[in-house]
Amino acid sequence: MQNGGARVTDSKPETLKSQIRVVAAGMIGNVIEWYDFALYGFMAVVISELFFPHGDKTVSLIATYGVFAAGFLMRPLGAVFFGHLGDTIGRKPVLLISVVMMVLPTILLGIMPTFQDWGIYASICLVLIRLLQGFSVGGEFSSSATFMVEAAPPDRRGLAGSWANCGAVAGTVLGAGTPATVIWLLGEPAVVEWGWRIPFLLGGLVGVVGLLLRRGLPAEEAPPEKREPGDHPIVRVFREERDVLARVILLTSAYGVVYYLPMVYLPTWQSLYTDLKLHEALFIITLVMAVQMILVPLVGHFTDRFMRRTHFLALVFGVTGLVALPLFILTEAGVLWIVVLVYLAFATLIAGALGAVPTTLVEAFDRGHRLTGYSVSFNIGMGIAGGTAPMVATALIATSGSHYAPAIYLTVAGLLGAAVLLFMRDHSREDLR
């Protein structure tokens, strides 16, 4: 068919191709982000020996988890920086900058000397690398989730946001599966000597793929709004949506604990307090997270069609809080099939949160300062509560004398998240503009 001499073609294939690229480019950054942070969490026992050698293993582990937490504590600063950029110059430039800043520290960690070679300077360098990485991650997840949700049709926003966490789960699966495979193939002595570097260097290769994908992202449909001098997004958030910000920070704090204790800390807990070996626990968590990857987009689709997101999330957080202690107790026996079922139970509940939280947070804020509000609240909550969860759990055991202390902490976080959601306004059926 001709129209004014120009051929009219069906644009659906090109549109579909563009949507797939948006999803893939959004996911790849989250794969890198969560691969690295999960990898550090799962390799904590090895890293503690290499960079914080101490006669007391608990002290070394707390120091290692402290560096893990320090990376998260930098995320609010990165959130303010990248959130401001995203709301003023656009989402796409932020996605390019953040992926580069995430990959470089991962490669550096894979090649740097240990305490045996550099002494205290190796420990200091490790801290600096984690701080830089935490800063860059402050803009990564929220930017990609916001970009995907805003680009999606109104009735598919939940599904679009869930893809961000599919990338996070994929990264965590790789972050668990890679060290488990390396330990299994090389043995623990070789891993402690040199093999621990392999998983971090592989993360650098994934980062190169992510950069190539993001360079070809399509332009945003709605460019950033024009602003008067001094009209900063962060000022708007605190002036216009202070109550929303406070509620979302509480929610993301609970979310961080609910995610990190079962999915990152639990394998270490089992290797210390049960007969299960670390690599066995890592293989189990890898398996159940692969199942989780299937569940997450199904949850996103479910909240688009059948149930409002805040109502669904309140149910998920509440149930998680109620079953946390019983599930921890069940794993202590070390019976393999029971351990697998417990991990599956945790993975299923957390898939509910992963599938609905990203879009809920995007929908919570006005477009003019959305990325700033999302980034700041997400990274404060995840930084203070999520990033410190393994360290706090270890410290709670040391101070209380009970190795069930992490389960109690998880119970409190789950019930807090449920309570906050009951007081949040639901925007899952409203126009994002």
N, C-alpha and C positions, 0 to 999 in steps of 0.2 A: 504494500500500500504506500502511495506517495502523498506527501503533504508539503506543498510549496517547494517541490524538488528534492526534499530530504526524506530519506527512508525512515519510517517509524518502526521501531523494533520493540519487542517485549523486554522490559528492563528487569523482570523478576529474577532471572538467573544472576544478573549483576548485583541486584539487591541482596540475594541470598549469599552470594560470594562475599559481599561487604560485611554482612552480619556475622558470617563465620569467622572472618578475619578479626572483627571487633572482639568476638568471644575468645578466639585463640590468643590474640595479643593481650587481652585483659588477664586471661588465665596464666600465661607464661610468667608474668611478673610475680604472681602469687605463688606459683610453683617454686621459683627461686627463693622468694622471701621465706616461705615456710619450710622449704628443704633445709636452708641454712640454720634457721632457729631450731627446728626439730633435731637436726643433725647434732648441733651443739648440746642440746638437752640429752639426747640419747648417748652421746659420747662423753658425758660429764665425768664418769668414773675414770676414763682414760685420760681426759684433759686435766683432771685434778692431779694426777700423778706426774704429768709432763710439765705443767706450768705452776702448780702450787704444791710442791712436795712437802709433806708434813707427816710426823709420826702418827697423828690421829687422822684416820680417814674421814671422819665426820667433819673435822675442821677444814680439810682440803676440799671436801665436797661442797660445804657451805661457801667457801671462797669462790669455787667454780660457778656455782649457782648465783653468787653475788655479781659476777661479771655478766652472766646471762641476764640478770635483772637490770644491770647498768645499761645494757643495750636497749632494753625496753624503756628505761627512764629518759633516754634521749629522744624517744619517739614523739612526745608532745612538742618538743622544739622543732623537729622536722615537720610535724603536722601543721604548726603555725606557718612555717616557711612555705611548704608546698601547697597548703590550703590557700594561702594568699595568692600564690602564683596561679593556681588552677582557677580561682574565682576572678582573677583580673586579666590574665593573658590566655587562659584556656586549659582544658584538661590534657590535650595531646602533648604539649611540651613537657608537662610534669611527668607523664608516663615515660618519656625518653630519658629525662635527666635521672629519675629515680632508679631505673633499671641499671644504668651505668654505675651509679654510686653504690648499688647493692653488690654488683659482681666483683668489683675491685677488691673490697675487703675479704671476700670469700677466697679469692685467689691468694691474697697476701697471707691469710691464715694457713693456707696449704703449704706455703714455702718458708715460713718464718722459723727461726731457731727456737729451741725449747729452753727451759730453765737450766738444764745441764750445760747448754752451750753459752747462753747469755746471762744466766743468773736472773736477778730481779728485773733486768731490762726486758727479758722475754715476757714476764708477767705484765709489765707496764704496757708493752706493745700489744699484747692480747687485749688489754682493757681499752686501749685507744682504737683498735680495729673494731671492737664491738660497739663502741660509742659512735664511730662513723657509720657503721652499718645500721645501728638503731636510728640515727638521724635520717638516713635515706629511706628506711622502711616507713618512717612516719608519714610519708606521702604516697606510698605505693598502693597498699590495699584499698584505702578509701578512694583514691583517684580512679583506679581501675573499676571498682564496683560502681561508683557514681557514673563513670563514662558508659558502662554497659547498661545500667538501669535507665539512664536518660535517653539512650539510643533505642530502647526497646518499645514496642507497642504497649499501650496502657494496660492491656489485659495479659501481658506477659512479663511484667516488671519483676514479679517474684521469681520466675524462672531465670530471667536475665541476671538478677543479683545472685542467685544460687551458683551460677557458673564461677563467680569469683571465689567462692569457697570450695568448689570442685578443684580449682587450681591449688588452693591451700591444702586440701586433703591429699591431692596428688603429690605435692611437695613434701608433705609429712610422710606419706607412704615411701617416697624415695629416701627421705631422711632417716627412716627406720630400716628400710630394706637394704640400703647400701652398706651401712656399717655392719648390719647383721651378716650380710654376704661376705664382706671383707674379713670379719672375725672368723667366720666359718671356714673360709678358704685358706687364710694365712695363719690362723691361730693367734691367741691373745699376745704371746711374746713378740711376734713379728709386728702386730698392729701397734703395740706400745712403742716399739723401736722406730718404725717408719710407715707402716701401713695406714695409720690414722690420717695421713695426708691425702690419700687417694680420694675419699669422698668429697673433700673440700675442693680439690682441683677439678673433679667432675662437675661440681656446681658452676664453675667458671665457664665450662663449655655450654651448659644450658643457658647461661646468661647471654652468650653471643647469639644464640638462636632467638632469644627474647628481643634483643636489640634489633635484629633484622626484621622481625615481625612488626614491631612497633613503628619502624620507619615508614611502613606503608599503610598506616591507619588512615581512614577517611577523615575529612574535616568534620568538626562538630556541626550539628544541625542548628543549634542556637548559640551564637557567639557570646562571650562575656558582655554584660551590660556596661554601658558607659558610666563612669563614676566622677563625682566631683572630687577635687583635691582634698585629701584628708579623710575620704570616705573608705575606711578600711574594713574588709570583711570581718576581721576579728572583733572590731569595735561594734559592728552591727549585731553579731551573735550575742555578745554580752548585754547590749542595750535592748534588743528586741526579743530574744528567745532565751533569756537566762534560765527560766524554769525548765524549758525543754533540754537545755544543755546539762543541767544538774541531773535530771532523770536519766538521760542517755549515758552520762558518766557512771552512774550507779549500775545501770544495766550492763554496760560493757565491762565493768569491774567484775560483776558476777559471772558474766560470759567468759572472761579470761580464766578465772579459777575453774569453772565448770569444764572448760576445754582442756587446760594444761595439766590438771591433776590426773585425770584418767588416761589421756592420750599421750602424754609425754613423761610424766613423773611415775606413773604406776609401774612400768617395766623396771625402772631403777629400784622402786620400793620392793618389788617382788624378788629381785636379785639379791637384795640385802636381808629380807626378812622371811623368805620362803626358800624351798629347795630348787626353785626354777632358776635356770641359768639366764644371764642377760640376753644372750643371742636367741634363746628360745622364746623369751618374752617379746623380743623385737620382731621375730618372725610372726608371732601371733598377732601383735598389734598391726603389723603390715597387712596381714590377711584380712582382719576385720575392717581396716580402713579402706581396703579395696572394695569391700561390700558397701562401706559408707559412701564412696564416690557414686554408687548407683542410687543411693537413697536421697542424696542432697538435692539433685534437680527434681526428683519426684515430689519432695517437700515444697520446693519453690512453686511447682505447678499446682500443687494442692492448695496452697495459700492464695493463688490467683483465682481459683475456681470455687472453693468450697468453704473456706474458713478465714476470717480476718487474721492478719499476721500477729498482732499483739495478743489476741486471745489464744491462738495456737502456741505461741512462745511461753505464755504464762503457764500453760498446762505442762509443757516440756520441762521448764525450769523447776516447777513444783515437784513433779515426779522424780526428777534427778536428785533433788535434795532429800526426798523421802527414802530412796533406795540406796543411797551412797554407802552408808555404813554396812548394811547387810551384804552388799556386793563385795566390799573390801574383805569382810570376814570370810566369805565363801572362797576367795582366792588364796587364803592363807594355807589351806590344806594342801595346795600344790597339785591337786588332781587335774590332769591336763584338760579333760573334756569340760570340767567345771570352769577352769580358767578361761577356756575359749568362749563358753557361754556368757561368762561375766563380761569379757571384753566386747562380745557382740551386743550385749544389753547396753553397755555404756556407749558403744559406737552408734547404736540406733537412736538413743536419746539425743546424743550430741549432733547427729545428722539433722534432727529436727531443728536445733538451734542454728546450725550452719546453713540450712536451706532457707531460713526466714529472716535472720538477723540483718544481713547486708542491705536488703531492700527496705526493711523497716527503718534503718538508720538513714538511708538516703531520703526516704519520705518524711522524716521527722523535721527537716529544716527547709526554709525558704530557698529558692534557687540562687538568689543574689549572694548568699553566703553559705550555700549548702556544703561545698567541699571543705570549707574551713570548719564549720560546725561539726561535720562528720569526722574529719581528721582529728580535730582537737579532742572531742569526746571519746572517740574510739581509742586513741593512743594514750590518753590519760588513764582511762579505765584499764586497758590491756597492759599499759606500762606499770602502773602502780600495783594492780592486783594480779593480772595474768603473768607478767614478767617475773614478779617476785614469788609466785605460787610455789615452784619447786623449792626455793630457798626457805620460804616461810614454813612449808611442810616439814622440811628437814630440821629446821630450828624448833618447831613445835614438838617433834619427837624427842629432841635432845632435852628440852626444858620440862616436858610433861612426863617423860619416861614411857609414854604409850605410843606404840607404832600405829595405833588407830587414829591418831590426831589428824592426819591428812583427810580422813573420811569425814570427821566432824567439821573440818574447815569446808569441805565440799558441800556438806549438808547446809551449812549457813549460807554459802554463796548461792546455792540453788533456790532456797526459800526467799532470799533477798531479791533475786532476779524476778521471781514470780510476783512478789509484792509490788515491785516497781512497775512492772508491765500492767498491772491492774489500774494504775493511775496515769498511764500514757494514752494520749489520744491516738486513735488508729486512722491512718491516711491511706490505707491500702486500696481504697476504691475512689480516690480523689485525683484530680488533675495535678500533675507535678509542676505545672507552670504557674 
